C-alpha cells in the first residue's frame, strides 16, 4: 500500500484549510498527498503558498431543474470521474479524504468504484450535499454534530498550525477583526463601512480599531476605508492566527472554518450567516455558536450599521466579561478536539 492520500477539497478556505491541516499531520507519518480541485484562483493561491501538489478536474455544482444545468452536471462530473479514475490507477493511494466542494464528488465516486477507503469531513452542523451523498459508502465520517450517517465521529474542525502552537492571551487593545470568509462579503463590508462613517468619532475616542479583510475580488473597499486612520483594510489575511491574536472580537460569516478558528483563538464574534448558503448551513452553525455562548447572531435581513454598532459597542464596553468568555471558549475548544482525525483514519485502514 502506497503512503499516498488523495484529497478532495472545494474552492473556499473552509474546505481547503481543514484538508491542509489533516494532510500535514499525515505528512509527519510519511504520507504524501495530491489535492483534486476545481482549479480556481483562490485554490491555486492557497495550495501554492502552502507548497501542495494539486490537479484540476472537471466538475459542476448540483443542478436545479434547469435542463442545461443537468446536462452540464452529468457531462462535467463524468469527465471528472474519468480523470480521477485514471489518476488513482497511477497513484494507488492508501485512502481518500474529502472535505466537500464540487471537486470532492467525482473523486469520492472514483474511490467508491475502485474500493479505495473513503473518509469525509464537514465542519458544518448541516453537512453539504456532496458529503451527505457519499457518507453511506465512507469508511468513516467526521464533523461537529452527529448526522444521520451510520458511521460518524463527532469532532471539531482541524485548524491551521498557528492556532495549536500560540497561546492566545486576551489583548489589551480594542481591535475588531472583520472577515467575510475567503471570498469576502459585500453585505458585511457595506454594514461595517456605514457603521464606521456614522460612528467614527466614537471609535476614535474609545480607541477602537479595525482590521478588515475585503476579499480578493472586493478590493475597491480598501479605498473606501482608507480615509479612516483607525482602519487597516487588506484583500486577504494569510496569517489568521496573528490577526486573531491582535483582536478582541470578530465580525464574520458563519462558515465552519471561520467559526472554529475563532473558537481556537477564544474570540467572541458577531456572526452574520450567508443567507444563500446551501441548506442554510451557516445560520445553523451560528445558532449553535450562540447556544455555546461563543457568539451573537445577526441575520442579513436585520443587518444594518445600527444593529452592528449595538452589538460591537456592547461587547467592547465590557472587556472583563469578554475575558471570562474567552477562557470558557478555550475550554470548549479543547473538549471538541479530543479526537485525532488523522490518527483515527490511519487506524481504520490498518496503518
C-alpha positions in Angstrom: 0.0 0.0 0.0 1.4 3.4 -1.1 1.7 6.0 1.6 -0.2 8.5 -0.6 -3.6 10.1 0.2 -5.9 11.6 -2.4 -7.6 14.8 -1.1 -10.8 16.4 -2.4 -11.3 20.0 -1.2 -13.5 22.7 -2.7 -12.8 26.2 -3.7 -13.0 28.0 -0.4 -10.7 28.3 2.6 -13.4 26.5 4.7 -12.8 23.3 2.6 -9.0 23.8 2.0 -7.6 24.7 5.4 -9.0 21.7 7.3 -7.7 19.4 4.5 -4.3 21.0 4.7 -4.2 20.6 8.5 -5.0 16.9 8.3 -2.6 16.4 5.4 0.3 18.0 7.3 -0.4 15.6 10.2 -0.3 12.7 7.8 2.9 14.1 6.3 4.6 13.7 9.7 3.8 9.9 9.3 5.5 9.8 5.9 2.5 10.4 3.7 2.4 12.5 0.5 -0.8 13.9 -0.9 -2.4 15.1 -4.2 -5.3 17.6 -4.0 -8.1 17.3 -6.5 -9.6 20.7 -7.1 -11.7 22.9 -9.4 -8.6 25.0 -10.1 -10.0 28.4 -9.3 -7.6 31.2 -8.4 -8.1 31.1 -4.7 -7.4 27.4 -4.6 -4.2 27.8 -6.5 -3.0 30.7 -4.3 -3.6 28.8 -1.1 -2.2 25.5 -2.3 0.9 27.0 -3.9 1.6 29.2 -0.9 1.4 26.0 1.3 3.6 24.0 -1.1 0.9 21.5 -2.0 0.6 19.4 -5.2 -2.8 19.6 -6.9 -4.7 18.5 -10.0 -7.5 20.4 -11.7 -10.5 18.2 -12.5 -13.8 18.9 -14.3 -16.8 19.2 -12.1 -20.0 21.2 -11.7 -22.4 22.0 -8.9 -25.5 20.0 -8.3 -28.2 21.2 -10.8 -31.6 22.8 -10.3 -34.5 21.8 -12.6 -32.8 23.6 -15.5 -32.1 21.1 -18.3 -28.9 22.8 -19.3 -27.5 22.6 -15.7 -28.5 19.0 -15.5 -26.7 18.2 -18.8 -23.6 20.1 -17.7 -23.6 18.4 -14.3 -23.5 14.9 -15.8 -21.1 15.7 -18.6 -18.5 17.6 -16.5 -18.7 15.2 -13.5 -18.5 12.2 -15.7 -15.4 13.7 -17.3 -14.0 14.5 -13.8 -14.7 10.9 -12.7 -12.7 9.5 -15.6 -9.9 11.9 -14.8 -9.9 10.7 -11.2 -10.0 7.0 -12.1 -7.0 7.4 -14.4 -5.0 9.3 -11.8 -6.0 6.9 -9.0 -4.8 3.9 -11.1 -1.4 5.5 -11.2 -1.3 6.8 -7.6 -2.9 3.8 -5.9 -3.5 5.9 -2.7 -3.9 4.3 0.7 -7.2 6.2 1.1 -9.2 9.3 0.1 -10.1 12.2 2.3 -12.7 14.8 1.2 -13.8 18.0 2.9 -16.6 18.9 0.5 -16.9 21.1 -2.5 -17.8 20.2 -6.1 -14.4 18.5 -6.9 -14.9 16.1 -4.0 -17.9 14.5 -5.8 -16.1 12.8 -8.7 -13.1 12.0 -6.5 -15.4 10.3 -3.9 -17.1 8.3 -6.6 -13.8 7.2 -8.0 -12.8 6.0 -4.6 -16.0 4.0 -4.2 -15.7 2.4 -7.6 -12.1 1.4 -7.1 -12.6 0.2 -3.5 -10.2 2.7 -2.0 -11.2 3.6 1.6 -13.1 6.9 1.7 -13.3 9.3 4.6 -15.3 12.5 4.8 -15.1 15.6 6.9 -17.6 18.5 7.0 -17.2 21.2 9.7 -20.8 22.5 9.3 -23.6 21.5 11.6 -25.6 20.5 8.5 -23.1 18.8 6.1 -23.0 19.8 2.4 -24.7 17.8 -0.3 -21.5 16.1 -1.6 -20.6 14.7 1.8 -24.2 13.7 2.6 -24.4 11.7 -0.6 -21.1 10.0 -0.2 -21.4 9.3 3.6 -23.2 6.0 3.1 -20.1 4.5 1.4 -17.4 6.2 3.6 -15.3 4.2 6.0 -15.9 7.0 8.5 -17.4 10.5 8.5 -16.3 13.3 10.8 -18.0 16.5 11.9 -19.0 18.7 14.8 -22.5 17.3 15.3 -23.9 13.8 14.6 -25.8 13.3 11.4 -27.9 10.5 10.1 -24.8 8.8 8.7 -24.4 5.3 10.2 -20.7 5.7 10.7 -19.9 9.1 12.3 -17.4 10.5 14.8 -18.0 13.9 16.4 -15.0 16.2 16.4 -14.1 19.9 16.0 -12.7 21.4 12.8 -8.9 20.9 12.1 -7.4 24.4 12.2 -4.1 25.8 10.9 -0.9 25.1 12.8 -0.6 28.6 14.3 -3.7 28.0 16.5 -2.1 24.9 18.1 1.2 26.5 18.9 0.2 30.0 20.0 -1.2 30.9 23.4 -4.0 33.4 22.8 -3.8 35.8 25.7 -6.6 38.3 25.7 -5.3 41.5 24.1 -5.4 44.9 25.8 -6.3 46.8 22.7 -9.9 47.1 21.3 -9.3 45.8 17.8 -12.1 44.4 15.7 -11.3 41.8 13.1 -13.7 41.8 10.1 -13.8 39.0 7.6 -16.4 37.8 5.1 -14.7 34.4 4.6 -12.1 33.6 1.9 -14.2 35.3 -0.8 -15.3 38.3 1.2 -18.8 39.7 1.7 -20.2 43.0 0.3 -23.1 42.8 2.7 -20.8 42.8 5.7 -18.4 45.4 4.2 -21.3 47.8 3.5 -22.6 47.5 7.0 -19.2 47.9 8.6 -18.4 50.9 6.3 -21.8 52.5 7.2 -21.2 51.9 10.9 -17.7 53.4 10.8 -18.8 56.5 8.9 -21.7 57.1 11.3 -19.7 56.5 14.5 -16.1 57.5 13.6 -15.8 59.9 16.5 -17.0 57.3 19.0 -14.5 54.7 17.7 -11.6 57.2 17.8 -12.5 58.4 21.3 -12.8 54.8 22.6 -9.5 53.7 21.0 -11.3 51.1 18.8 -9.5 50.0 15.6 -10.5 47.7 12.8 -8.6 45.1 10.7 -10.6 44.2 7.7 -10.2 41.5 5.0 -12.2 42.6 2.0 -11.8 39.5 -0.2 -9.7 39.2 -3.3 -12.4 40.5 -5.7 -13.6 43.3 -3.5 -10.5 45.4 -3.1 -12.5 48.6 -4.1 -13.4 48.7 -0.5 -9.8 49.3 0.5 -10.0 52.8 -0.9 -13.3 53.4 0.9 -11.8 52.6 4.2 -8.6 54.5 3.6 -9.9 57.8 5.0 -10.2 56.3 8.5 -6.9 56.2 10.3 -8.1 53.6 12.8 -8.9 51.1 10.0 -6.5 48.7 8.2 -8.1 47.0 5.1 -6.3 44.3 3.1 -7.6 41.9 0.3 -6.8 38.7 2.2 -5.3 37.7 5.6 -2.9 34.8 5.3 -1.7 34.8 8.9 -5.1 34.4 10.6 -3.6 33.3 13.9 -1.7 36.6 14.2 -4.7 38.6 13.2 -7.0 37.0 15.8 -4.3 37.3 18.4 -4.4 41.0 18.0 -8.2 41.2 18.0 -10.7 41.5 20.9 -13.7 40.5 18.9 -14.6 39.3 15.3 -17.3 40.2 12.8 -17.6 37.3 10.3 -19.6 34.9 8.2 -20.6 31.7 9.9 -18.6 29.2 7.8 -17.3 26.2 9.8 -13.6 27.1 9.4 -14.0 30.7 10.4 -16.0 29.8 13.5 -13.6 27.0 14.6 -10.6 29.4 14.3 -12.5 32.0 16.3 -13.1 29.3 18.9 -9.5 28.2 18.8 -8.4 31.8 19.4 -11.0 32.2 22.1 -12.5 35.2 20.4 -16.2 36.1 20.7 -17.8 37.0 17.4 -20.8 38.7 15.7 -21.8 36.1 13.2 -23.7 37.2 10.0 -24.7 34.0 8.2 -24.7 34.0 4.4 -28.4 33.8 3.6 -27.9 31.8 0.4 -25.6 29.1 1.8 -26.6 25.6 0.9 -29.3 24.2 3.2 -28.9 27.5 5.2 -26.0 25.8 7.0 -24.3 29.0 8.1 -27.4 30.0 10.0 -27.5 26.7 11.9 -23.7 27.0 12.6 -24.2 30.5 14.1 -27.2 29.4 16.2 -25.0 26.6 17.6 -22.3 29.1 18.5 -24.9 31.2 20.2 -26.0 28.3 22.3 -22.4 27.7 23.4 -22.1 31.4 24.4 -19.4 31.9 21.7 -21.2 34.5 19.5 -24.1 36.7 18.7 -26.1 36.2 15.5 -27.4 38.9 13.2 -29.2 37.7 10.1 -28.7 39.6 6.8 -32.3 40.9 6.9 -31.6 42.5 10.3 -28.1 43.7 9.5 -27.5 47.5 9.2 -25.0 49.9 10.6 -27.2 50.5 13.7 -27.7 46.8 14.7 -24.0 46.1 14.1 -22.9 49.1 16.2 -25.1 48.0 19.1 -23.5 44.5 19.1 -19.9 45.8 18.7 -20.1 48.6 21.3 -21.9 46.4 23.7 -19.2 43.7 23.6 -16.3 46.1 23.7 -17.9 48.0 26.5 -17.3 45.2 29.0 -13.8 43.8 28.4 -13.9 42.0 31.7 -16.8 39.9 30.5 -15.1 39.2 27.2 -12.0 37.9 29.1 -14.3 35.5 31.0 -15.9 34.3 27.8 -12.5 33.8 26.2 -11.5 31.4 29.0 -14.7 29.4 28.6 -14.3 29.2 24.8 -10.8 27.8 25.1 -12.0 25.0 27.4 -14.9 24.2 25.0 -12.4 24.1 22.1 -10.1 21.6 23.8 -13.0 19.3 24.5 -14.2 19.4 20.9 -10.7 18.4 19.7 -10.3 15.2 21.7 -10.4 13.1 18.5 -7.3 13.0 16.3 -8.9 12.6 12.8 -5.6 11.7 11.0 -4.7 9.1 13.6 -8.3 7.7 13.5 -8.2 7.3 9.7 -4.8 5.5 9.8 -6.1 3.1 12.4 -9.2 2.3 10.4 -7.1 1.4 7.3 -4.6 -0.6 9.4 -1.7 1.7 9.3 
